[in-house]
């Protein structure tokens, strides 16, 4: 018989059974502020699922059992199929049913993009990998509208709330998912270096058929039904819509060469593909492929902000939960002054991201094109840079318990750098901000006007905005200073939003530590006088 040598004491229970929206006051307040207050119940349904042990288990299983590529069947036929654990399909089915894929484009309710952003940010806390095809499906719809006849065929399926994983042509599907394949090994972000060719099968021009030949270095979610791809034509880089299955029921000439062995994002299959005369339809004009596909890219960049905001909150929630249950030196960790400083700083970073994300989604709902153009790039750069920092600090709050794979923080940490790389790395985002300011000055004017809405409310913010103006007026070495400029713009934007909308304790802590620099370089160095207790209580009301 086994002999019990000890009893388990002072170990927190798993974080489950909670309502993720009810615990996130910044999210709830932001929904109302950005026009989605009447839809809080449907968002809360997602928030309750986030805490459901069954869904938490599904997220873990989808990552533990990674996708597998089968290039041929047992008879030697080429099949190019990726198989997933059933948990992956369960997660994706629920995401599609909740309208996280193409749902907003067919949603007649108020604030569809804000509602969807809140849901997606919450659902990401369960598992991030399956969000890749969700995001690309959401983002492809406005790009396809450049070709109405193609959109008429695909949009009803892309906006469907039915997940249909069947390998079949579009005419036999009840719902469809989309992907994207831009990068090639010789170019990466420099897509103009692409060598994949597209030759017309007959007439040239939008809506006509082309054959693509070449290799794509990154193609995520290769089991999607439709892909936007970039390829060279005689007129230059062009955008084509390439289905995985042809109308006659045969596979298109897309061969999956291998799956990437990635640091994180394990549930999602990312692949290299070979195009051997694959048929596609030209979307937009020949030679205008970047402009055409950017409509999709801008929405996937918005989703990068949404995704990392959810990941930040998931990390911070784990740290807060642990600290409110664990006792050290006769007191809860959360009540220890230094730990309270760390938790409060984490909470401020998470709230700043949440408030920015919802404001950005609101701009898409309200058609604030100029603001969204530049603010999306600014927010993507900064929130993606902060996410690994938040994940690492949250993990440290759990000590050794956070570093083991049984804890969700190990997966969150591996996931944390991803969105900063996808859809434009940090340097690409910063150069894009400079490009927008130079070529579309109305976008910079819209961003500065947003900052001015908080003018006079906090002297530290006013100084930060003045410093940003000074940086922008100095035209020397702009590219070399691009990260500094965009960082200042992001902090000023977050400061403006928090000063206007967050409780005084949160706004004061942000301005003191991020704008006035009255803090150290690491999280947990908030200056004396900051009301850490109020900030932590707001971030984790379950302990009240």
C-alpha positions as CSV (number, residue, x, y, z in Angstrom):
1,X,0.0,0.0,0.0
2,X,1.2,3.5,-0.8
3,X,2.1,5.6,2.2
4,X,1.1,9.2,2.3
5,X,4.1,11.2,3.4
6,X,2.5,14.6,3.2
7,X,-0.7,16.5,2.4
8,X,-0.9,19.1,-0.4
9,X,-1.0,22.6,1.2
10,X,-0.8,26.2,-0.1
11,X,-1.3,25.2,-3.8
12,X,-3.9,27.3,-5.7
13,X,-6.7,25.5,-7.4
14,X,-6.8,25.6,-11.2
15,X,-8.2,28.7,-12.7
16,X,-11.5,27.4,-14.1
17,X,-15.3,27.9,-13.6
18,X,-14.9,31.7,-13.9
19,X,-16.6,34.2,-16.2
20,X,-13.7,35.9,-18.1
21,X,-15.8,38.9,-19.1
22,X,-17.2,39.5,-15.6
23,X,-13.6,39.6,-14.3
24,X,-12.4,42.0,-17.0
25,X,-14.0,45.3,-16.1
26,X,-12.0,47.2,-18.7
27,X,-13.5,44.9,-21.4
28,X,-17.0,45.4,-20.1
29,X,-16.8,49.1,-19.9
30,X,-15.1,49.3,-23.3
31,X,-18.0,47.4,-24.9
32,X,-20.5,50.0,-23.7
33,X,-18.3,52.9,-24.6
34,X,-17.7,51.6,-28.2
35,X,-21.3,51.0,-28.9
36,X,-21.7,47.3,-28.1
37,X,-23.3,47.6,-24.7
38,X,-26.6,46.0,-25.8
39,X,-24.7,42.9,-26.9
40,X,-22.9,42.2,-23.7
41,X,-24.9,39.0,-23.1
42,X,-23.6,37.3,-26.2
43,X,-20.1,38.4,-25.4
44,X,-20.6,37.1,-21.8
45,X,-21.6,33.7,-23.2
46,X,-18.1,33.5,-24.7
47,X,-16.6,34.7,-21.4
48,X,-18.3,31.9,-19.5
49,X,-17.0,29.3,-22.0
50,X,-13.5,30.6,-21.4
51,X,-13.7,29.3,-17.8
52,X,-15.4,26.0,-18.7
53,X,-13.1,23.1,-17.7
54,X,-14.1,21.2,-20.8
55,X,-13.0,24.0,-23.2
56,X,-9.8,24.6,-21.2
57,X,-9.0,20.9,-21.7
58,X,-9.8,21.1,-25.4
59,X,-7.3,23.9,-25.7
60,X,-4.6,21.8,-24.0
61,X,-5.4,18.8,-26.2
62,X,-5.3,20.7,-29.5
63,X,-1.7,21.8,-28.6
64,X,-0.5,18.5,-27.2
65,X,-1.6,16.6,-30.3
66,X,-0.2,18.6,-33.2
67,X,-1.4,18.5,-36.8
68,X,0.0,15.8,-39.0
69,X,0.6,16.0,-42.8
70,X,-0.3,13.1,-45.0
71,X,1.0,13.7,-48.5
72,X,-0.2,10.4,-50.0
73,X,-2.8,7.8,-49.2
74,X,-1.9,4.1,-48.8
75,X,-2.3,3.5,-52.5
76,X,0.1,6.2,-53.5
77,X,-2.3,8.9,-54.6
78,X,-1.4,12.4,-53.7
79,X,-3.8,13.7,-51.1
80,X,-2.1,16.6,-49.3
81,X,-4.2,16.4,-46.2
82,X,-3.5,17.7,-42.7
83,X,-5.3,15.9,-39.9
84,X,-6.0,17.6,-36.5
85,X,-7.0,16.3,-33.1
86,X,-10.8,16.4,-32.6
87,X,-10.4,19.2,-30.0
88,X,-9.1,21.5,-32.7
89,X,-12.2,21.0,-34.7
90,X,-14.4,21.6,-31.6
91,X,-12.6,24.9,-30.9
92,X,-12.9,26.0,-34.5
93,X,-16.5,25.0,-34.8
94,X,-17.4,27.0,-31.7
95,X,-15.4,30.0,-32.9
96,X,-17.3,30.0,-36.3
97,X,-20.6,29.5,-34.5
98,X,-19.9,32.6,-32.4
99,X,-19.3,34.7,-35.5
100,X,-15.5,35.1,-35.0
101,X,-14.7,34.2,-38.6
102,X,-16.6,36.1,-41.3
103,X,-19.6,36.7,-39.1
104,X,-19.3,40.5,-38.7
105,X,-19.7,41.1,-42.4
106,X,-23.2,39.6,-42.3
107,X,-24.0,40.8,-38.8
108,X,-26.9,43.4,-38.8
109,X,-26.5,44.1,-35.1
110,X,-24.9,47.2,-33.6
111,X,-21.1,47.4,-33.4
112,X,-20.3,44.1,-35.1
113,X,-16.6,44.6,-35.2
114,X,-16.3,45.6,-31.5
115,X,-18.6,42.7,-30.5
116,X,-16.5,40.3,-32.5
117,X,-13.2,41.8,-31.2
118,X,-14.3,41.3,-27.6
119,X,-15.4,37.7,-28.3
120,X,-12.2,36.9,-30.1
121,X,-10.0,38.4,-27.4
122,X,-11.8,36.3,-24.8
123,X,-11.8,33.1,-26.8
124,X,-8.1,33.4,-27.6
125,X,-7.5,32.9,-23.9
126,X,-8.7,29.2,-24.4
127,X,-6.4,28.5,-27.3
128,X,-4.7,30.8,-29.9
129,X,-3.7,28.5,-32.7
130,X,-7.1,27.8,-34.2
131,X,-7.6,31.6,-34.4
132,X,-5.3,31.7,-37.5
133,X,-7.9,30.5,-40.0
134,X,-10.6,32.4,-38.0
135,X,-8.7,35.6,-38.5
136,X,-7.9,35.1,-42.2
137,X,-11.5,34.2,-42.9
138,X,-12.6,37.5,-41.2
139,X,-10.0,39.5,-43.2
140,X,-10.5,38.1,-46.7
141,X,-14.1,39.2,-47.1
142,X,-13.5,42.9,-47.7
143,X,-10.6,42.0,-50.1
144,X,-12.8,39.8,-52.2
145,X,-15.4,42.5,-52.5
146,X,-13.0,44.1,-55.1
147,X,-14.4,41.4,-57.4
148,X,-18.2,41.3,-56.9
149,X,-18.8,38.1,-58.9
150,X,-16.2,36.2,-56.9
151,X,-17.5,37.6,-53.6
152,X,-21.0,36.6,-54.5
153,X,-19.8,33.0,-54.7
154,X,-17.7,32.9,-51.6
155,X,-19.0,35.5,-49.1
156,X,-22.1,33.5,-48.0
157,X,-19.9,30.6,-47.0
158,X,-17.1,32.7,-45.4
159,X,-19.7,34.5,-43.3
160,X,-21.6,31.3,-42.4
161,X,-21.7,30.3,-38.8
162,X,-21.4,26.6,-39.8
163,X,-18.0,25.0,-39.7
164,X,-17.6,22.6,-42.5
165,X,-14.2,20.9,-42.7
166,X,-15.2,18.6,-45.6
167,X,-12.6,18.5,-48.4
168,X,-15.0,19.6,-51.2
169,X,-15.5,22.3,-53.8
170,X,-17.3,25.5,-52.9
171,X,-20.6,24.4,-54.4
172,X,-20.8,21.5,-51.9
173,X,-19.9,23.4,-48.8
174,X,-22.1,24.8,-45.9
175,X,-19.3,27.1,-44.7
176,X,-15.8,27.9,-45.8
177,X,-12.5,29.1,-44.3
178,X,-9.8,31.2,-45.9
179,X,-6.0,31.5,-45.8
180,X,-3.3,33.6,-47.3
181,X,0.1,32.8,-48.9
182,X,2.4,35.8,-49.5
183,X,5.9,35.2,-48.3
184,X,8.6,33.3,-50.1
185,X,12.0,32.1,-48.8
186,X,14.1,34.7,-50.7
187,X,12.0,37.7,-49.6
188,X,10.0,37.3,-46.4
189,X,8.4,40.7,-45.8
190,X,9.8,42.0,-49.1
191,X,7.0,40.4,-51.1
192,X,8.2,42.3,-54.2
193,X,11.0,39.8,-54.4
194,X,8.5,37.0,-55.0
195,X,9.2,34.7,-57.9
196,X,5.9,32.8,-58.1
197,X,4.5,33.4,-61.6
198,X,0.8,33.7,-62.7
199,X,0.1,33.2,-66.4
200,X,-3.4,33.8,-67.9
201,X,-5.2,30.7,-69.3
202,X,-7.0,33.0,-71.8
203,X,-8.0,36.6,-71.4
204,X,-6.2,38.9,-68.9
205,X,-7.7,41.1,-66.2
206,X,-9.8,41.0,-63.0
207,X,-12.0,38.0,-62.8
208,X,-10.0,36.0,-65.3
209,X,-8.3,32.7,-64.7
210,X,-4.5,32.3,-64.2
211,X,-2.1,29.4,-63.5
212,X,0.3,29.9,-60.6
213,X,3.7,28.2,-60.5
214,X,6.1,28.6,-57.6
215,X,6.8,28.0,-53.9
216,X,5.3,29.7,-50.8
217,X,7.5,29.6,-47.6
218,X,4.6,30.2,-45.2
219,X,1.1,29.1,-45.7
220,X,-0.9,28.8,-42.5
221,X,-4.0,26.7,-42.2
222,X,-3.4,24.8,-45.5
223,X,-6.7,23.0,-45.2
224,X,-8.6,26.2,-45.8
225,X,-11.0,26.4,-48.8
226,X,-9.7,29.6,-50.4
227,X,-6.4,31.5,-50.4
228,X,-5.3,34.9,-51.4
229,X,-1.8,34.7,-53.0
230,X,0.7,37.1,-54.6
231,X,2.3,36.2,-57.8
232,X,4.2,38.0,-60.6
233,X,2.5,38.7,-63.9
234,X,3.8,40.7,-66.9
235,X,2.5,43.8,-65.1
236,X,4.1,43.0,-61.8
237,X,3.0,41.6,-58.5
238,X,-0.7,40.6,-58.5
239,X,-3.3,39.2,-56.2
240,X,-5.1,36.0,-57.0
241,X,-7.8,34.0,-55.2
242,X,-6.8,30.3,-55.3
243,X,-9.3,27.6,-54.2
244,X,-8.1,24.3,-52.7
245,X,-10.7,22.4,-54.7
246,X,-11.8,23.0,-58.3
247,X,-15.5,23.1,-59.2
248,X,-15.2,19.7,-60.9
249,X,-14.3,18.1,-57.6
250,X,-10.6,17.7,-58.3
251,X,-7.8,19.0,-56.1
252,X,-6.1,22.2,-57.3
253,X,-2.4,21.9,-58.0
254,X,-1.3,22.9,-54.5
255,X,1.1,20.4,-52.9
256,X,1.9,20.7,-49.1
257,X,5.6,20.0,-48.9
258,X,6.0,20.0,-45.1
259,X,4.6,21.5,-41.9
260,X,6.7,24.0,-39.9
261,X,8.1,22.9,-36.5
262,X,7.3,26.1,-34.6
263,X,8.2,27.5,-31.3
264,X,4.5,27.9,-30.3
265,X,1.1,28.0,-32.1
266,X,1.3,24.2,-32.1
267,X,-2.4,23.5,-32.7
268,X,-2.2,25.4,-36.0
269,X,-0.6,23.9,-39.1
270,X,1.8,26.3,-40.9
271,X,3.2,24.8,-44.2
272,X,5.3,25.2,-47.2
273,X,3.4,24.7,-50.4
274,X,4.3,24.1,-54.0
275,X,2.1,25.5,-56.8
276,X,2.4,23.5,-60.0
277,X,0.0,25.3,-62.3
278,X,-2.7,25.9,-59.7
279,X,-5.7,27.8,-61.0
280,X,-6.6,31.1,-59.5
281,X,-8.7,34.2,-60.2
282,X,-7.2,37.6,-60.5
283,X,-8.5,40.0,-57.8
284,X,-7.9,43.6,-58.7
285,X,-5.7,44.9,-61.5
286,X,-2.5,43.1,-62.6
287,X,0.5,44.7,-60.9
288,X,-1.6,46.1,-58.1
289,X,-1.5,43.0,-55.9
290,X,0.0,44.7,-52.8
291,X,-2.7,47.3,-52.7
292,X,-5.4,44.6,-53.2
293,X,-4.2,42.2,-50.5
294,X,-3.5,45.0,-48.0
295,X,-7.2,45.2,-47.4
296,X,-7.0,41.7,-46.0
297,X,-3.7,42.4,-44.2
298,X,-5.0,45.5,-42.4
299,X,-7.7,43.4,-40.8
300,X,-5.3,40.6,-39.9
301,X,-3.2,43.2,-38.2
302,X,-6.2,44.3,-36.3
303,X,-6.6,40.7,-35.2
304,X,-3.0,40.6,-34.1
305,X,-3.9,43.4,-31.6
306,X,-7.0,41.6,-30.6
307,X,-5.2,38.3,-30.1
308,X,-2.3,39.6,-28.0
309,X,-4.7,41.6,-25.9
310,X,-6.4,38.3,-25.0
311,X,-3.1,36.6,-24.4
312,X,-2.0,39.4,-22.1
313,X,-5.2,39.1,-20.1
314,X,-4.9,35.3,-19.9
315,X,-1.3,35.6,-18.5
316,X,-2.3,38.3,-16.0
317,X,-5.3,36.4,-14.9
318,X,-3.1,33.4,-14.1
319,X,-0.8,35.6,-12.1
320,X,-3.6,37.3,-10.2
321,X,-5.3,34.0,-9.5
322,X,-2.2,32.4,-8.1
323,X,-1.2,35.4,-6.0
324,X,-4.6,35.6,-4.4
325,X,-4.4,31.9,-3.3
326,X,-0.8,31.4,-2.4
327,X,0.5,32.4,1.0
328,X,4.1,33.4,1.7
329,X,5.5,34.5,5.1
330,X,2.1,34.4,6.7
331,X,0.3,36.6,4.1
332,X,-1.2,36.1,0.6
333,X,1.2,36.9,-2.2
334,X,-1.2,39.5,-3.5
335,X,-0.9,41.4,-0.2
336,X,2.9,41.5,-0.2
337,X,3.9,45.1,-1.3
338,X,6.4,44.1,-3.9
339,X,4.1,41.5,-5.5
340,X,1.2,44.0,-5.4
341,X,3.4,46.3,-7.4
342,X,4.1,43.7,-10.0
343,X,0.5,42.6,-10.3
344,X,-0.7,46.2,-10.6
345,X,1.8,47.0,-13.3
346,X,0.7,43.9,-15.2
347,X,-2.9,44.9,-14.8
348,X,-2.2,48.4,-16.1
349,X,-0.4,47.0,-19.2
350,X,-3.4,44.7,-19.9
351,X,-6.0,47.4,-19.4
352,X,-4.1,49.7,-21.7
353,X,-4.1,47.1,-24.4
354,X,-7.7,46.3,-23.9
355,X,-8.8,49.9,-24.1
356,X,-6.7,50.5,-27.2
357,X,-8.0,47.3,-29.0
358,X,-11.7,48.2,-28.4
359,X,-11.1,51.8,-29.6
360,X,-9.5,50.5,-32.7
361,X,-12.3,48.0,-33.4
362,X,-14.8,50.8,-32.9
363,X,-13.0,52.8,-35.6
364,X,-13.6,49.9,-38.1
365,X,-17.3,49.9,-37.1
366,X,-17.6,53.7,-37.5
367,X,-15.7,53.9,-40.8
368,X,-12.9,56.0,-39.3
369,X,-10.6,54.9,-42.1
370,X,-7.9,57.5,-41.6
371,X,-7.5,56.8,-37.9
372,X,-7.7,53.0,-38.4
373,X,-5.0,53.1,-41.1
374,X,-2.3,54.4,-38.9
375,X,-3.5,53.4,-35.4
376,X,-3.7,49.7,-36.4
377,X,0.0,49.7,-37.2
378,X,0.9,51.7,-34.1
379,X,-1.1,49.4,-31.9
380,X,0.1,46.2,-33.5
381,X,3.8,47.2,-33.0
382,X,3.5,48.2,-29.4
383,X,1.0,45.6,-28.0
384,X,3.0,42.8,-29.7
385,X,6.2,44.1,-28.2
386,X,4.7,44.1,-24.7
387,X,3.1,40.7,-24.8
388,X,6.2,38.6,-24.3
389,X,7.2,40.9,-21.4
390,X,3.8,40.4,-19.8
391,X,3.9,36.6,-20.3
392,X,7.3,36.3,-18.8
393,X,6.5,38.4,-15.8
394,X,3.3,36.6,-15.2
395,X,5.0,33.3,-15.4
396,X,7.6,34.4,-12.8
397,X,4.7,35.3,-10.4
398,X,4.1,31.5,-10.3
399,X,7.7,30.7,-9.9
400,X,8.6,27.1,-10.8
401,X,4.9,26.2,-11.1
402,X,4.7,28.6,-14.1
403,X,7.6,27.1,-15.9
404,X,6.2,23.6,-16.2
405,X,4.1,22.5,-19.2
406,X,1.1,21.6,-17.0
407,X,0.6,25.3,-16.4
408,X,-0.9,27.3,-19.3
409,X,1.7,30.0,-18.9
410,X,4.3,27.9,-20.7
411,X,2.1,27.7,-23.8
412,X,1.2,31.4,-23.5
413,X,4.9,32.3,-23.3
414,X,5.7,30.3,-26.4
415,X,2.8,31.9,-28.2
416,X,3.7,35.5,-27.1
417,X,6.2,36.5,-29.9
418,X,4.1,35.2,-32.8
419,X,1.8,38.1,-33.6
420,X,4.7,40.5,-33.5
421,X,6.2,38.5,-36.5
422,X,3.0,37.6,-38.5
423,X,1.5,40.2,-40.8
424,X,4.5,42.5,-40.6
425,X,7.3,42.4,-38.0
426,X,8.1,45.3,-35.8
427,X,10.3,47.1,-38.3
428,X,7.7,46.7,-41.1
429,X,5.0,48.2,-38.8
430,X,7.2,51.2,-37.9
431,X,8.1,51.8,-41.6
432,X,4.4,51.5,-42.4
433,X,3.5,54.2,-39.9
434,X,6.1,56.5,-41.5
435,X,4.6,55.6,-44.9
436,X,1.1,56.4,-43.8
437,X,2.1,59.7,-42.3
438,X,3.9,60.8,-45.5
439,X,1.4,59.5,-48.1
440,X,-1.8,59.8,-46.2
441,X,-1.3,62.8,-43.9
442,X,-5.0,62.7,-42.9
443,X,-4.2,59.5,-41.0
444,X,-1.6,61.2,-38.9
445,X,-3.9,64.1,-38.4
446,X,-6.6,61.7,-37.1
447,X,-4.2,60.1,-34.7
448,X,-3.1,63.5,-33.3
449,X,-6.7,64.6,-33.0
450,X,-7.4,61.5,-30.9
451,X,-4.6,62.4,-28.6
452,X,-5.8,66.0,-28.3
453,X,-9.1,64.8,-26.8
454,X,-7.3,64.4,-23.5
455,X,-5.4,67.7,-23.7
456,X,-5.1,69.4,-20.4
457,X,-6.3,66.4,-18.3
458,X,-2.8,65.3,-17.3
459,X,0.5,67.3,-17.5
460,X,2.5,64.2,-18.1
461,X,0.4,63.2,-21.1
462,X,0.6,66.7,-22.5
463,X,4.4,66.6,-22.3
464,X,4.4,63.2,-24.0
465,X,2.3,64.5,-26.8
466,X,4.5,67.5,-27.2
467,X,7.5,65.2,-27.4
468,X,5.8,63.2,-30.1
469,X,5.2,66.4,-32.1
470,X,8.9,67.2,-31.8
471,X,9.9,63.8,-33.0
472,X,7.6,64.0,-36.0
473,X,8.8,67.5,-36.9
474,X,12.4,66.3,-37.1
475,X,12.8,64.8,-40.5
476,X,16.4,63.6,-40.0
477,X,17.1,59.9,-39.9
478,X,13.4,59.0,-39.8
479,X,13.9,55.4,-40.6
480,X,16.5,54.9,-38.0
481,X,14.2,56.6,-35.4
482,X,11.1,54.9,-36.5
483,X,10.7,52.6,-33.5
484,X,11.2,55.5,-31.1
485,X,8.6,57.5,-32.9
486,X,6.0,54.7,-33.0
487,X,6.6,53.7,-29.4
488,X,5.9,57.3,-28.3
489,X,2.8,57.4,-30.5
490,X,1.5,54.2,-28.9
491,X,2.2,55.3,-25.4
492,X,0.5,58.7,-26.0
493,X,-2.5,57.0,-27.6
494,X,-2.8,54.6,-24.6
495,X,-2.3,57.4,-22.2
496,X,-5.0,59.5,-23.9
497,X,-7.5,56.7,-23.8
498,X,-6.8,55.8,-20.1
499,X,-6.9,59.4,-18.9
500,X,-10.3,59.7,-20.5
501,X,-11.8,56.3,-19.7
502,X,-10.0,54.4,-16.9
503,X,-10.2,54.9,-13.1
504,X,-7.8,57.6,-11.8
505,X,-5.6,55.0,-10.1
506,X,-5.0,53.2,-13.5
507,X,-4.5,56.4,-15.5
508,X,-2.1,57.8,-12.9
509,X,0.0,54.6,-12.7
510,X,0.2,54.6,-16.5
511,X,1.2,58.2,-16.9
512,X,3.7,58.0,-14.0
513,X,5.4,54.9,-15.3
514,X,5.1,55.0,-19.1
515,X,5.0,58.8,-19.8
516,X,6.8,60.5,-16.9
517,X,9.3,57.6,-16.7
518,X,9.1,57.7,-12.9
519,X,9.7,53.9,-12.8
520,X,12.3,51.4,-13.7
521,X,12.6,49.5,-16.9
522,X,11.1,46.3,-15.6
523,X,7.5,45.6,-14.7
524,X,6.8,45.9,-11.0
525,X,8.6,49.2,-10.6
526,X,5.6,51.5,-10.2
527,X,6.6,54.6,-8.2
528,X,5.6,55.2,-4.7
529,X,2.1,56.7,-4.2
530,X,0.5,54.6,-6.9
531,X,-2.7,52.9,-5.6
532,X,-1.7,49.3,-6.3
533,X,-4.5,47.9,-4.2
534,X,-7.2,49.7,-6.2
535,X,-5.6,48.6,-9.5
536,X,-5.4,45.0,-8.4
537,X,-8.9,45.0,-7.1
538,X,-10.2,46.3,-10.4
539,X,-8.2,43.7,-12.4
540,X,-9.3,40.8,-10.1
541,X,-12.7,41.6,-8.6
542,X,-13.3,37.9,-7.7
543,X,-11.1,38.5,-4.6
544,X,-13.3,41.3,-3.3
